[in-house]
Amino acid sequence: MSPPPESKLPRVGTTIFTVMSRLAQECGAINLSQGFPDFDPPARLVELVTEHMRRGANQYAPMAGAPALVEAIAAKVQALYGRRVSPGSEVTVTSGATEALFAAIHAVVRPGDDVIVLEPAYDSYEPAVELAGGRTIRVPLARPGFAVDWQRVADALTSHTRLVIVNSPHNPTGAAWTGADLDALSAVLEPSAALVLSDEVYEHVVLDARLHASLHSRPELAARSFVVSSFGKTYHCTGWKVGYCVAPPGLTAEFRKVHQFVQFAVVAPMQAALADFMTAEPGHAATLADFYTRKRDRFLALLAATPLQCVPSRGTYFQLADYSAVSDLPDVEFARWLTREAGVATIPVSVFSSDPPSERLVRFCFAKNDATLDAAGERLSRLAAAGGLR
């Protein structure tokens, strides 16, 4: 047997999300690691999927998305952000946000191009850049608070910069942009030809009554951007893997050239159900901020009985915790220890950076039923300062 070919992604192994979820299952731990809810989507949305399957929506949907869904998406973007987009030429339904990110990167990044990524960063960005032949230019977020250092972004921009990838609300840190960040991004990019890929999958999970700072709301940014969103995050159905990308017609045309050969079409009955639900329940997304603010606050109250130190998340359904009062272990080792010994699985933050900083931080997912959070809090309350369990 001939040896396998040289890997195109030699530094990539099994993702930490898979590793920690598997370890949680093996140990019987409460899984607050991978970012998915343990509660169901809205009941009516699930019923609609079944109804459309029975009506015959079981064959290929159009490549760019079911007409009713892309129209509903365009209406949502205009209602929330004041941006008028063409359903036919600017909206594409994808197999989750990850496929949208991949397609956007491969649509525009060529060998030798530079792509700026703000670290810590979601782990799918860099492999997609590498597969496209691009080079990732990493700009660390500023501590504390994980704000963007816009001067460092400006310094990183060159004539080779093809794409800048941004993400707000931010996974894994829970930071969220304000209008001032949009102003800064616009100013930094004004003299540049660089495009933008904006990962806005948590657009409806901006906490404490803050507003989401979307690139949709700034015409000068929208004109050069792919904006990616996720139905999985909005409707508690991450396993359905349905997302979408909004971009100007020229960028969308290139995006679809990649999309049609990666996925071609997204599952038809779920598209039909989502279109119906968006039309019938347009206020659902607006309830998420308060819903998840209450979840975060409940979890923070539980963590107050532990040595873990937290700054409240501003967005997403993730909460960072500093465990330096508990252990000197590196975060990957601590996450494994916490899963095995305390029975709660988490994600080490260092895996989101190429040059991990010295902080001792782990990320918990609080998109869980109250009973799940309470049980996790009870287990974590046994942590003792200076190591070990009480």
C-alpha positions in Angstrom: 0.0 0.0 0.0 1.4 3.4 -1.0 1.9 6.0 1.8 -0.8 8.6 2.2 -0.2 11.9 0.4 1.3 14.8 2.3 -1.4 16.5 4.3 -2.7 19.8 3.1 -3.5 20.8 6.7 -0.6 19.2 8.7 -1.3 21.3 11.8 -5.0 20.3 12.0 -6.3 17.4 14.0 -9.6 16.6 15.6 -11.3 19.8 16.8 -11.3 20.6 20.5 -15.1 20.7 20.4 -15.2 17.0 19.3 -12.5 16.0 21.8 -14.2 17.7 24.8 -17.7 16.5 23.9 -16.4 12.9 23.6 -14.5 13.2 26.9 -17.7 14.6 28.6 -19.7 11.6 27.3 -17.0 9.1 28.5 -16.9 10.7 31.9 -20.6 11.3 32.4 -19.8 15.0 32.7 -22.2 17.9 32.1 -21.2 19.2 28.7 -20.8 23.0 28.8 -18.1 22.8 26.2 -19.5 22.6 22.6 -21.8 25.5 21.8 -25.2 24.0 21.3 -28.5 24.3 23.4 -29.8 21.3 25.3 -33.4 22.5 24.7 -35.5 22.2 21.6 -36.3 24.6 18.8 -39.7 26.4 18.9 -42.4 23.6 18.7 -44.2 25.3 15.8 -41.0 25.4 13.7 -40.5 21.6 14.2 -44.1 21.0 13.2 -43.6 23.1 10.0 -40.7 20.9 9.0 -42.9 17.8 9.2 -45.7 19.5 7.4 -43.5 20.5 4.5 -42.0 17.0 4.3 -45.6 15.6 4.0 -46.4 18.2 1.3 -43.5 16.9 -0.8 -40.7 19.4 -0.1 -38.2 16.5 -0.2 -36.2 17.2 -3.4 -33.4 19.6 -4.2 -34.0 23.2 -3.3 -32.7 25.9 -5.6 -29.0 26.3 -5.4 -29.1 29.8 -3.9 -31.9 29.0 -1.5 -35.7 28.6 -1.5 -37.3 31.7 -2.8 -39.6 32.2 0.2 -36.6 32.0 2.5 -34.2 34.3 0.7 -37.1 36.8 0.5 -37.7 36.5 4.3 -34.0 37.0 4.9 -33.9 40.1 2.7 -37.0 41.5 4.6 -35.3 40.8 7.9 -32.1 42.6 6.9 -34.0 45.6 5.9 -36.2 45.7 9.0 -33.4 45.3 11.4 -30.5 47.2 9.8 -32.1 49.4 7.1 -30.2 47.7 4.3 -32.2 46.8 1.2 -30.8 43.7 -0.5 -32.0 41.8 -3.5 -33.2 38.3 -2.6 -32.2 36.9 -6.0 -28.7 38.4 -6.3 -27.4 39.1 -2.8 -28.7 36.3 -0.5 -27.5 32.7 -0.4 -28.7 30.0 1.9 -25.8 27.7 3.1 -25.2 24.5 5.0 -24.6 26.3 8.2 -22.4 29.3 8.8 -19.2 27.3 8.6 -19.9 26.5 4.9 -20.7 30.1 4.3 -17.4 31.2 5.8 -15.5 28.6 3.7 -17.2 29.6 0.5 -16.6 33.3 1.1 -12.9 32.7 1.8 -12.5 30.5 -1.3 -14.4 32.9 -3.5 -11.9 35.7 -3.1 -8.6 34.4 -1.5 -5.9 33.4 -4.0 -2.4 32.0 -3.4 -0.2 34.7 -2.0 -3.1 36.8 -0.5 -3.0 37.9 3.1 -6.1 37.5 5.4 -6.2 39.4 8.7 -7.8 37.4 11.5 -8.4 38.8 15.0 -7.2 36.4 17.7 -8.5 34.5 19.6 -10.6 33.4 16.6 -13.1 30.7 15.7 -11.1 27.7 14.5 -12.5 27.3 11.0 -11.1 30.6 9.6 -7.4 29.7 9.3 -7.7 26.2 7.7 -10.0 27.6 5.0 -7.5 30.4 4.3 -4.7 27.8 4.2 -6.6 25.6 1.8 -7.1 28.6 -0.5 -3.4 29.2 -0.6 -3.6 32.4 1.5 -1.6 33.5 4.5 -3.2 34.3 7.8 -2.0 37.5 9.5 -3.0 37.3 13.1 -3.8 40.5 15.1 -4.3 39.8 18.8 -7.3 41.4 20.6 -6.4 43.8 23.3 -6.6 42.8 27.0 -8.5 43.3 29.1 -11.9 43.0 27.4 -10.7 41.6 24.1 -11.3 44.9 22.3 -9.9 45.4 18.8 -6.6 47.4 18.6 -7.4 49.3 15.5 -4.0 50.7 15.1 -2.6 47.2 15.0 -5.1 46.3 12.3 -4.1 49.4 10.3 -0.5 48.4 10.7 -1.2 44.9 9.4 -3.0 46.1 6.2 -0.8 46.0 3.1 -1.3 45.8 -0.6 -1.4 42.0 -0.3 -4.4 42.1 2.2 -7.3 40.4 0.4 -9.7 39.9 3.3 -10.3 41.0 6.9 -12.3 38.5 9.0 -14.2 40.0 11.9 -16.6 38.4 14.4 -19.1 40.1 16.7 -20.5 39.1 19.1 -17.3 37.3 19.5 -16.6 33.6 19.9 -14.9 32.6 22.2 -14.6 35.7 24.4 -18.2 37.1 24.4 -17.0 40.6 23.5 -19.4 42.7 21.3 -18.7 45.6 19.0 -20.2 49.1 19.3 -20.8 51.7 16.6 -17.4 53.1 17.4 -15.9 49.8 16.1 -17.8 50.1 12.9 -16.5 53.7 12.5 -12.9 52.5 13.2 -13.2 49.6 10.7 -14.5 51.9 8.0 -11.7 54.4 8.6 -9.0 51.7 8.6 -10.3 50.2 5.3 -11.1 53.4 3.5 -7.7 53.6 1.7 -7.6 49.8 1.2 -9.0 47.5 -1.4 -9.4 44.7 1.2 -12.7 42.9 1.5 -14.4 41.9 4.8 -15.9 38.7 6.0 -18.2 39.4 9.0 -19.2 36.5 11.1 -22.4 37.6 12.8 -23.9 34.3 13.8 -24.7 35.6 17.3 -26.3 38.8 16.0 -29.4 38.2 18.2 -27.5 37.3 21.3 -26.2 40.7 22.3 -26.8 40.9 26.0 -27.8 43.6 28.5 -30.1 45.4 26.1 -27.2 46.4 23.9 -27.7 46.8 20.1 -25.9 44.6 17.6 -23.3 46.6 15.6 -23.8 44.9 12.2 -21.9 45.7 9.0 -25.3 45.7 7.3 -25.9 49.0 8.9 -23.0 50.8 7.2 -23.3 51.1 3.4 -19.6 51.7 2.9 -18.8 48.4 4.8 -21.7 46.4 3.4 -20.5 47.3 -0.1 -17.2 45.3 0.4 -18.5 42.6 2.8 -19.8 39.1 3.1 -22.1 39.0 6.2 -22.7 35.5 7.5 -25.6 34.5 9.9 -26.9 31.3 11.4 -30.4 30.0 11.8 -29.0 27.4 14.2 -28.1 30.0 16.7 -31.3 31.9 16.3 -33.8 29.0 16.5 -31.9 26.6 18.8 -31.4 24.1 15.9 -27.7 23.9 15.4 -28.0 20.3 14.1 -30.0 21.5 11.1 -26.9 23.3 9.7 -28.7 26.1 7.9 -27.1 29.5 7.6 -26.8 32.2 5.0 -24.6 34.9 3.5 -25.5 38.3 2.3 -23.1 40.2 0.0 -23.3 42.6 -2.9 -24.1 41.0 -6.3 -20.5 40.8 -7.6 -19.3 39.1 -4.4 -22.4 36.8 -4.3 -21.8 35.7 -7.8 -18.3 34.5 -6.9 -19.6 33.1 -3.6 -22.1 30.9 -5.4 -19.5 29.5 -7.7 -17.9 27.9 -4.7 -21.2 27.1 -2.8 -22.6 25.1 -5.8 -19.7 22.7 -5.7 -19.4 22.4 -1.9 -23.0 22.0 -1.0 -25.1 23.0 -4.0 -28.4 23.0 -2.1 -29.6 23.0 1.5 -32.2 20.7 3.0 -35.5 21.7 1.4 -38.2 21.1 4.1 -36.2 23.0 6.7 -35.8 26.0 4.4 -39.5 26.0 3.8 -40.3 25.7 7.5 -37.9 28.5 8.4 -39.4 30.8 5.8 -42.9 30.2 7.2 -41.8 30.7 10.8 -39.9 33.9 10.1 -43.1 35.3 8.5 -45.4 34.0 11.2 -43.2 34.8 14.2 -41.0 37.8 13.2 -40.6 38.7 16.9 -38.8 35.5 17.9 -35.3 36.8 17.3 -36.0 39.9 19.5 -36.6 37.7 22.5 -33.2 36.1 22.4 -31.2 38.9 24.1 -33.3 38.9 27.2 -33.6 35.1 27.2 -29.8 34.6 27.1 -29.1 37.5 29.5 -31.2 35.6 32.1 -29.3 32.4 31.3 -25.9 34.2 31.7 -27.0 35.9 34.9 -28.2 32.6 36.4 -24.9 30.9 35.5 -22.8 33.8 36.9 -24.7 33.6 40.2 -23.8 30.0 40.4 -20.2 30.7 39.6 -20.1 33.3 42.4 -20.0 30.3 44.8 -16.7 29.1 43.2 -13.2 30.4 43.0 -13.6 31.0 39.3 -13.5 34.7 38.3 -15.7 36.1 35.6 -16.3 39.3 33.7 -19.9 39.1 32.3 -20.1 38.2 28.7 -21.5 41.0 26.5 -22.7 38.7 23.7 -23.0 35.1 22.4 -24.0 32.3 24.8 -20.5 31.8 26.1 -18.9 32.9 29.4 -15.2 33.0 30.0 -13.9 32.1 33.5 -10.4 32.7 35.0 -9.4 29.6 36.9 -6.0 30.9 38.2 -7.2 30.7 41.8 -7.9 27.0 41.3 -4.9 25.6 39.3 -1.6 26.4 37.7 -2.3 23.8 34.9 -2.2 25.0 31.3 -5.8 25.5 30.1 -6.0 22.4 27.9 -4.9 20.2 30.9 -7.2 22.0 33.2 -10.2 21.5 30.9 -9.5 17.8 30.9 -9.0 17.7 34.7 -12.2 19.7 35.2 -14.1 17.2 33.0 -12.8 14.1 34.7 -12.6 15.3 38.3 -15.4 17.9 38.6 -17.7 16.5 36.0 -18.1 19.6 34.0 -16.7 19.9 30.4 -15.4 23.2 29.1 -13.3 24.6 26.3 -9.7 25.9 26.8 -9.4 29.4 25.3 -5.8 28.9 24.1 -7.0 26.7 21.2 -8.4 29.8 19.6 -5.0 31.4 19.3 -1.8 30.6 17.4 0.4 32.0 20.1 -1.6 31.3 23.3 -1.4 34.1 25.9 -0.6 33.4 29.5 -4.1 33.8 30.8 -5.8 30.9 32.5 -9.2 31.0 30.8 -11.8 28.5 29.9 -15.1 28.9 28.0 -18.5 27.7 29.3 -21.6 27.4 27.2 -24.7 28.6 29.1 -27.2 27.8 26.3 -28.7 25.1 28.6 -31.8 24.3 30.5 -31.8 25.8 34.0 -31.6 22.4 35.5 -28.4 21.7 33.5 -26.9 25.0 34.7 -27.9 24.4 38.3 -26.3 20.9 38.2 -23.1 22.2 36.7 -23.0 25.0 39.3 -23.4 22.6 42.1 -20.4 20.5 40.8 -18.3 23.6 40.2 -19.1 24.9 43.7 -16.9 22.0 45.0 -13.8 23.6 43.5 -11.4 24.9 46.1 -9.0 27.8 45.8 -5.4 26.8 45.3 -6.4 23.6 43.6 -8.5 20.4 44.0 -12.0 19.8 45.1 -13.6 20.4 48.5 
